[in-house]
Structures are given as structure tokens and as C-alpha cells.
Amino acid sequence: MTSHIFIYHDLGASTESVEKLLDFAQKKKYSATCVSGADIGKNNILHGQSLLIIPGGRSLPFYKTLGESGDQAIKTFVEQGGYYLGLCAGAYYAAQKTIFAKDLPLELQLPGTLNFFSGNAVGPVFAESDFAYHSEKGARTVDVELEDGTQFPMYFNGGCYFEHAEQFQNTQVVARYVDNALPAIIFCSVGAGRVLLSGVHPELSFPEISNHFIFLEQLISNFFGVLR
């Protein structure tokens, strides 16, 4: 059972993603606090069976803002029983390696520091030539399918898939992109903790997406317990 939600709100985090996560927490009457890289790395704020959400945005600034002390604090927190939810940028950051926009002008290949997922986070899965930072140019609605066959439309903008996720013993594929069957959301068991990584944005929506908060609550409840 999760006792509190910490939402990373510092360099690299999308303001819109953070605001929507806070809106989600308020609507569901969950306890939530925004935290900085310094809060995580220096102030030892993460504790117990709380949930840390690293939101969408841009993962490269996370490396500097969190740094070695922040990364170690997150790893220790999770290994000792904490929960981590990485959304798009937060998912890239938690993989062993980021491969982004390969052979395109925005190409970025970065080694992981958290390494909760032992494989590569590769993207953008869709509209790779259209993607631009701080833009909706590459944004679209994509369908993801759960193991039971249930499908949900999700907001997508630059997100990844998790390469060869099926091959890792500590990893479970939670949902796949309907268009190509690539892993869109995965669950990783890390020490005594739990990690959920998503290439799509369940916190964001287009007008045609009406159930994104329901999907987000379902994910959190199923993998982290009831939030109260």
C-alpha cells in the first residue's frame, strides 16, 4: 500500500505533465508533494512504501539535476521497498540505455544510471521525424492493449518501447502498442521495490481521450496498491 506520492518537478520535467499529475492526485484525494532534485539527492525525502513519479518532459536534464546522489537515493529507495513510476522521459531515464531518434538530427544515446529496466528504451515509436521538444508536432493518440485484450487510447509524444522486455526475468510486459505489438508499458521487480515504466502518457489527454485518469488509477492500484 502506497502512503504518499512524490512528483519530481525540476529541470527536465514537463510543467503540463506535473500539473496533470497533481490534478489527478487532487481528484482522487491522494496525498502528493512536488520534489526537486535536491530534495531527492540531499534531503533524503524518499521513504517507505511511497511512490516517486518521474514525469514526462526531457530526460537529459535529469542526469545533471539528480546527479549521482539523487540516482543513488532513488535506487536505494526502490531496492528497500519504494515504488517508481516513470512516464515517457521518466521511463527512458530508468532504462539501461536510451536510444532516441537514431540517425535523425535529434539523435541521443545515453547510458542509464538507475538501470531498473535492464534493456534499451528506444523511441520515438511513432512520428519520429515529426517530433520536436516543447511541441505537439509529434503528438498523437495511440492505442495500447493490456494482457487481457482490453484496449485504451493514450496520449503519445516521443515515447519509447522497451526492447526485448520479454527476455528479462524481473520484467513483465503490461501493455503493448496495438499498431506494432511492441512493449509500451512494463513492470520491473527491483529488490523489495516495484517499478512501472510507460512510453505513453496516462496523465495527459486529447479531447477524444476521456478515460486516461481511470487507466492511470488502474495502473497504480494494480501495481502499487491503494493510494490513501
C-alpha positions as CSV (number, residue, x, y, z in Angstrom):
1,M,0.0,0.0,0.0
2,T,1.4,3.4,-1.0
3,S,1.4,6.1,1.7
4,H,2.4,9.1,-0.4
5,I,3.2,10.3,-3.9
6,F,6.3,12.3,-4.7
7,I,6.3,14.0,-8.1
8,Y,9.6,15.2,-9.5
9,H,9.3,18.8,-10.5
10,D,12.7,20.2,-11.6
11,L,14.7,20.7,-14.7
12,G,13.5,18.4,-17.5
13,A,10.0,17.8,-16.1
14,S,7.2,19.0,-18.3
15,T,5.1,21.6,-16.4
16,E,1.9,20.2,-18.1
17,S,2.7,16.7,-17.0
18,V,3.4,17.7,-13.4
19,E,0.2,19.8,-13.3
20,K,-1.9,17.0,-14.7
21,L,-0.4,14.6,-12.1
22,L,-1.3,17.0,-9.3
23,D,-4.8,17.3,-10.8
24,F,-5.1,13.5,-10.8
25,A,-4.0,13.3,-7.2
26,Q,-6.4,16.1,-6.1
27,K,-9.4,14.5,-7.9
28,K,-8.6,11.1,-6.3
29,K,-7.9,12.7,-2.9
30,Y,-4.4,11.3,-2.8
31,S,-1.5,12.8,-0.8
32,A,1.0,14.3,-3.2
33,T,4.1,16.5,-3.0
34,C,6.4,18.0,-5.6
35,V,10.1,17.4,-5.0
36,S,13.2,18.8,-6.5
37,G,16.5,17.1,-7.4
38,A,18.0,18.5,-4.3
39,D,15.1,17.1,-2.2
40,I,15.8,13.7,-3.5
41,G,19.6,13.7,-3.5
42,K,20.4,15.8,-0.5
43,N,17.4,15.9,1.8
44,N,16.6,12.2,1.9
45,I,13.0,12.9,1.4
46,L,12.1,9.5,-0.1
47,H,11.0,6.9,2.4
48,G,8.9,3.8,3.0
49,Q,6.3,2.5,0.5
50,S,5.8,5.8,-1.2
51,L,5.6,6.3,-4.9
52,L,8.0,8.5,-6.8
53,I,6.8,9.7,-10.2
54,I,9.3,11.0,-12.7
55,P,7.0,12.6,-15.3
56,G,7.2,13.4,-19.0
57,G,9.5,16.1,-20.4
58,R,13.1,15.7,-21.4
59,S,15.3,13.1,-19.7
60,L,18.8,14.7,-20.4
61,P,18.5,17.4,-17.7
62,F,17.7,14.7,-15.1
63,Y,21.3,13.5,-15.3
64,K,22.6,16.8,-14.1
65,T,19.8,17.8,-11.7
66,L,19.6,14.4,-9.9
67,G,23.3,13.6,-10.3
68,E,25.0,10.7,-8.6
69,S,23.5,11.4,-5.2
70,G,19.9,11.6,-6.5
71,D,20.3,8.5,-8.5
72,Q,21.7,6.6,-5.6
73,A,18.9,7.9,-3.3
74,I,16.3,6.7,-5.8
75,K,17.9,3.3,-6.3
76,T,18.2,2.7,-2.5
77,F,14.6,3.9,-2.0
78,V,13.3,1.4,-4.6
79,E,15.5,-1.5,-3.5
80,Q,14.3,-1.1,0.1
81,G,10.6,-1.3,-0.9
82,G,9.7,2.0,-2.6
83,Y,7.8,2.5,-5.8
84,Y,8.8,4.2,-9.0
85,L,6.6,5.3,-11.9
86,G,8.4,6.6,-15.0
87,L,6.3,8.3,-17.7
88,C,7.9,8.8,-21.1
89,A,11.1,10.8,-20.1
90,G,11.0,9.1,-16.7
91,A,10.8,5.7,-18.4
92,Y,13.8,6.5,-20.7
93,Y,15.7,7.6,-17.6
94,A,15.1,4.3,-15.8
95,A,16.4,2.0,-18.6
96,Q,19.9,0.7,-19.0
97,K,20.3,2.8,-22.2
98,T,18.3,5.4,-24.1
99,I,18.3,5.3,-27.8
100,F,16.4,8.3,-29.1
101,A,15.8,9.4,-32.7
102,K,18.5,7.2,-34.1
103,D,20.0,8.5,-37.4
104,L,17.9,11.7,-37.1
105,P,19.1,15.3,-36.1
106,L,17.8,14.9,-32.6
107,E,19.7,11.6,-32.0
108,L,20.6,10.9,-28.4
109,Q,22.1,7.8,-27.0
110,L,22.6,7.8,-23.2
111,P,23.7,5.2,-20.7
112,G,21.3,4.6,-17.9
113,T,22.0,5.4,-14.2
114,L,19.1,3.8,-12.5
115,N,19.0,0.7,-14.7
116,F,15.7,-0.6,-13.3
117,F,15.0,-2.0,-16.8
118,S,18.0,-4.0,-18.0
119,G,17.4,-3.3,-21.7
120,N,17.1,-0.3,-24.0
121,A,14.4,2.3,-24.1
122,V,14.0,3.1,-27.8
123,G,12.0,5.9,-29.4
124,P,10.1,7.7,-30.6
125,V,8.0,4.8,-31.5
126,F,5.8,6.9,-33.8
127,A,6.2,10.1,-35.7
128,E,10.0,10.0,-35.2
129,S,10.7,12.5,-38.0
130,D,8.0,14.9,-36.7
131,F,9.0,15.0,-33.0
132,A,10.2,18.4,-31.6
133,Y,10.8,19.3,-28.0
134,H,8.3,21.7,-26.4
135,S,5.9,21.0,-29.3
136,E,2.8,19.0,-30.1
137,K,4.1,18.3,-33.7
138,G,4.8,14.7,-33.0
139,A,1.9,14.1,-30.6
140,R,-0.9,11.7,-31.4
141,T,-3.4,9.3,-29.9
142,V,-2.2,5.6,-29.9
143,D,-3.9,2.5,-28.7
144,V,-2.3,0.2,-26.1
145,E,-3.6,-3.3,-25.3
146,L,-3.4,-5.0,-21.9
147,E,-2.7,-8.7,-21.5
148,D,-6.5,-9.4,-21.2
149,G,-7.1,-7.8,-24.6
150,T,-8.6,-4.5,-23.2
151,Q,-7.5,-1.5,-25.3
152,F,-7.1,2.1,-24.2
153,P,-6.4,5.2,-26.4
154,M,-3.4,7.1,-24.9
155,Y,-1.6,10.4,-25.4
156,F,1.8,9.8,-27.1
157,N,4.6,12.3,-27.8
158,G,8.1,11.0,-28.3
159,G,7.7,7.9,-26.1
160,C,9.6,4.7,-26.2
161,Y,9.2,1.0,-26.4
162,F,11.2,-1.4,-24.2
163,E,13.5,-3.5,-26.4
164,H,13.4,-7.3,-25.8
165,A,11.5,-6.7,-22.5
166,E,10.2,-10.3,-22.6
167,Q,13.8,-11.6,-22.2
168,F,14.4,-10.2,-18.7
169,Q,13.4,-12.3,-15.7
170,N,12.5,-9.3,-13.5
171,T,10.3,-7.7,-16.2
172,Q,6.6,-8.2,-17.1
173,V,5.0,-6.6,-20.2
174,V,1.9,-4.8,-19.0
175,A,0.7,-3.3,-22.3
176,R,1.7,-3.2,-26.0
177,Y,1.2,-0.7,-28.7
178,V,-1.6,-2.1,-30.9
179,D,-0.1,-0.9,-34.1
180,N,3.2,-2.9,-33.8
181,A,2.9,-5.1,-30.7
182,L,6.0,-3.5,-29.1
183,P,6.1,-3.2,-25.3
184,A,4.6,0.1,-24.3
185,I,4.3,-0.4,-20.5
186,I,6.4,-2.7,-18.4
187,F,6.6,-3.7,-14.7
188,C,10.0,-4.4,-13.1
189,S,10.7,-6.0,-9.8
190,V,13.8,-4.4,-8.2
191,G,14.9,-5.6,-4.8
192,A,11.9,-5.2,-2.5
193,G,10.5,-2.4,-4.6
194,R,8.4,-2.1,-7.7
195,V,8.9,-0.1,-10.9
196,L,6.4,0.7,-13.7
197,L,7.6,2.3,-16.9
198,S,5.4,3.8,-19.6
199,G,6.1,5.0,-23.1
200,V,2.7,6.7,-23.2
201,H,1.2,9.5,-21.1
202,P,-1.7,8.3,-19.0
203,E,-1.7,11.7,-17.2
204,L,-2.3,13.6,-20.5
205,S,-5.1,13.6,-23.0
206,F,-6.6,14.8,-26.2
207,P,-10.4,15.7,-26.4
208,E,-11.1,12.2,-27.7
209,I,-9.4,10.5,-24.7
210,S,-11.8,10.5,-21.8
211,N,-10.6,7.7,-19.6
212,H,-6.9,8.4,-19.1
213,F,-7.2,9.1,-15.4
214,I,-9.1,5.8,-15.0
215,F,-6.3,4.0,-16.7
216,L,-3.7,5.7,-14.6
217,E,-5.5,4.9,-11.4
218,Q,-5.9,1.3,-12.6
219,L,-2.1,1.0,-13.2
220,I,-1.2,2.5,-9.8
221,S,-3.8,0.4,-7.9
222,N,-2.8,-2.9,-9.7
223,F,1.0,-2.5,-9.3
224,F,1.5,-0.3,-6.2
225,G,-1.6,-0.8,-4.1
226,V,-4.4,1.5,-3.0
227,L,-3.3,5.2,-2.6
228,R,-4.5,6.8,0.5
